[in-house]
Amino acid sequence: MKPIRFALGLGLALAAAPALAQQAPAAPVSATSPDGTLRVTLTIDGDGRAAYAISRKDKPILAPSRLGFLFTDVAKIDRRLVVTGTEVRDADDAWTQPWGEWASIRNRFRELKVHLKETSALARVFTVTFRLYEDGVGFRYEFPEQPNMARTNVAEELTEFAFAQDGTAWWKP
């Protein structure tokens, strides 16, 4: 009788193993600037951590850098994330500045919105919006209204900027 109990216990342990294992990394999401010079790539690792990387002419500028937030009043958002959708749009317009070398400034970019959701019980959602210009990249977080984040206080932004190599900076105080 003891061997049967052992086999049954082993079978239950093996059946539970997939629930304890890490999830498979999701396929990367990426977009390039309108001229193809810059590329941003967002990845999700086996723990559900989101990271982004930026390259210029296929040479890394920012190595994979984590995304996330630490809050004072709710659980932090930094892992157990999945991509629920993406949107890409192009824009090419101009805006007028009141002073400066040029009266009209061209505003040409490609925008990548990556919608993320927690797989935890809180199931919070947010979007990371990247704008890729021919000479730079910017991004922002967007948190829509949702029950588990009615009002929050950000304690620390966990966003990283992991430069791929050392650089030189010049500035004038």
C-alpha positions as CSV (number, residue, x, y, z in Angstrom):
1,M,0.0,0.0,0.0
2,K,2.9,2.4,0.7
3,P,4.2,2.4,-2.9
4,I,0.7,3.4,-4.2
5,R,0.5,6.4,-1.8
6,F,4.0,7.4,-2.9
7,A,3.0,7.2,-6.6
8,L,-0.1,9.2,-6.0
9,G,1.8,11.8,-4.0
10,L,4.4,12.1,-6.8
11,G,1.6,12.3,-9.4
12,L,0.0,15.2,-7.6
13,A,3.4,17.0,-7.2
14,L,4.0,16.6,-10.9
15,A,0.5,17.9,-11.8
16,A,1.1,21.0,-9.7
17,A,4.6,21.6,-11.1
18,P,3.4,23.7,-14.2
19,A,1.6,26.1,-11.9
20,L,4.8,26.7,-10.0
21,A,7.0,27.1,-13.1
22,Q,7.8,30.4,-14.6
23,Q,5.8,31.4,-17.7
24,A,7.5,31.3,-21.0
25,P,8.9,34.7,-22.1
26,A,6.6,36.5,-24.5
27,A,7.6,37.4,-28.0
28,P,9.2,40.8,-28.2
29,V,7.3,43.8,-29.4
30,S,9.2,46.4,-31.4
31,A,8.9,49.4,-33.7
32,T,11.3,51.6,-35.6
33,S,11.5,55.4,-36.2
34,P,10.0,56.5,-39.5
35,D,13.4,56.4,-41.2
36,G,14.3,53.0,-39.6
37,T,17.4,54.4,-37.7
38,L,16.1,53.8,-34.2
39,R,14.4,50.7,-32.8
40,V,12.7,50.1,-29.5
41,T,12.0,46.6,-28.3
42,L,9.8,45.6,-25.3
43,T,10.3,42.1,-23.8
44,I,8.6,40.2,-21.0
45,D,10.8,37.6,-19.2
46,G,9.8,34.4,-17.5
47,D,8.8,36.2,-14.3
48,G,6.6,38.6,-16.3
49,R,9.0,41.6,-15.9
50,A,8.8,44.1,-18.7
51,A,12.0,45.6,-20.1
52,Y,12.7,47.9,-23.1
53,A,15.9,48.3,-25.2
54,I,16.8,50.9,-27.8
55,S,19.2,50.6,-30.7
56,R,20.4,52.9,-33.4
57,K,21.4,51.4,-36.7
58,D,21.3,48.0,-35.0
59,K,23.9,49.1,-32.4
60,P,22.6,49.0,-28.8
61,I,22.1,52.4,-27.1
62,L,20.1,51.2,-24.1
63,A,20.5,47.6,-23.0
64,P,17.4,45.9,-21.6
65,S,16.1,48.2,-18.9
66,R,13.3,47.3,-16.5
67,L,10.0,49.1,-16.2
68,G,7.8,49.5,-13.1
69,F,6.5,51.5,-10.2
70,L,6.6,51.2,-6.4
71,F,3.6,52.7,-4.6
72,T,3.1,53.8,-1.0
73,D,-0.5,52.5,-0.8
74,V,-0.9,49.6,-3.2
75,A,1.4,46.7,-4.3
76,K,4.2,47.6,-6.7
77,I,3.9,46.9,-10.4
78,D,7.1,45.2,-11.8
79,R,6.4,41.6,-12.6
80,R,3.7,39.1,-13.5
81,L,2.9,41.2,-16.6
82,V,1.6,40.1,-20.0
83,V,1.1,42.1,-23.2
84,T,-2.6,42.4,-24.0
85,G,-2.2,44.4,-27.2
86,T,-0.3,46.9,-29.2
87,E,-1.0,49.9,-31.4
88,V,1.3,51.6,-33.9
89,R,0.6,54.9,-35.6
90,D,2.6,57.4,-37.7
91,A,2.4,61.2,-37.5
92,D,3.9,63.9,-39.6
93,D,2.7,67.4,-38.9
94,A,4.2,70.7,-37.8
95,W,3.9,73.2,-35.0
96,T,4.7,76.8,-34.8
97,Q,7.0,78.2,-32.1
98,P,6.9,81.8,-31.0
99,W,10.7,82.3,-31.0
100,G,13.8,80.4,-32.1
101,E,15.8,79.7,-35.2
102,W,12.8,78.2,-37.1
103,A,9.2,79.4,-37.1
104,S,7.8,75.9,-38.0
105,I,9.0,72.6,-36.4
106,R,8.3,69.3,-38.1
107,N,6.8,66.7,-35.8
108,R,7.4,63.3,-37.5
109,F,7.3,60.2,-35.4
110,R,6.1,56.6,-35.0
111,E,4.2,55.8,-31.9
112,L,4.1,52.3,-30.3
113,K,1.6,51.7,-27.5
114,V,2.1,48.5,-25.5
115,H,-0.9,47.5,-23.3
116,L,0.2,45.5,-20.2
117,K,-1.8,43.7,-17.6
118,E,-0.9,42.0,-14.3
119,T,-1.6,38.2,-14.1
120,S,-2.0,38.6,-10.3
121,A,-5.4,39.0,-8.5
122,L,-5.2,42.8,-8.8
123,A,-5.2,42.5,-12.6
124,R,-4.1,46.2,-13.0
125,V,-3.6,47.5,-16.5
126,F,-1.4,50.2,-17.9
127,T,0.1,51.3,-21.2
128,V,3.7,52.2,-22.1
129,T,3.7,54.7,-25.1
130,F,6.9,55.1,-27.0
131,R,7.5,57.8,-29.6
132,L,10.3,57.2,-32.0
133,Y,11.7,60.2,-33.8
134,E,14.6,60.1,-36.3
135,D,16.9,61.6,-33.6
136,G,15.5,60.4,-30.3
137,V,13.0,58.3,-28.3
138,G,10.6,59.3,-25.5
139,F,8.1,57.2,-23.6
140,R,5.4,57.6,-20.9
141,Y,3.2,55.4,-18.8
142,E,-0.6,55.7,-18.9
143,F,-2.8,54.3,-16.1
144,P,-6.5,54.3,-17.0
145,E,-9.1,54.5,-14.3
146,Q,-9.6,51.1,-12.7
147,P,-10.9,49.7,-9.4
148,N,-7.6,48.6,-8.0
149,M,-5.9,51.9,-8.6
150,A,-8.6,54.4,-7.8
151,R,-6.0,56.7,-6.1
152,T,-2.4,55.9,-5.6
153,N,0.8,57.6,-4.5
154,V,4.0,56.8,-6.4
155,A,6.9,56.2,-4.0
156,E,9.5,55.4,-6.6
157,E,9.6,54.9,-10.3
158,L,11.5,51.7,-11.0
159,T,12.3,52.5,-14.7
160,E,15.9,51.8,-15.6
161,F,18.2,53.4,-18.1
162,A,20.9,50.8,-18.7
163,F,23.3,52.4,-21.1
164,A,24.9,49.8,-23.4
165,Q,28.3,51.4,-23.2
166,D,30.1,54.2,-21.4
167,G,29.6,57.6,-22.9
168,T,30.9,61.2,-22.7
169,A,28.7,64.1,-21.8
170,W,29.3,67.8,-22.1
171,W,27.3,70.5,-20.3
172,K,27.4,74.1,-19.4
173,P,26.3,75.1,-15.9
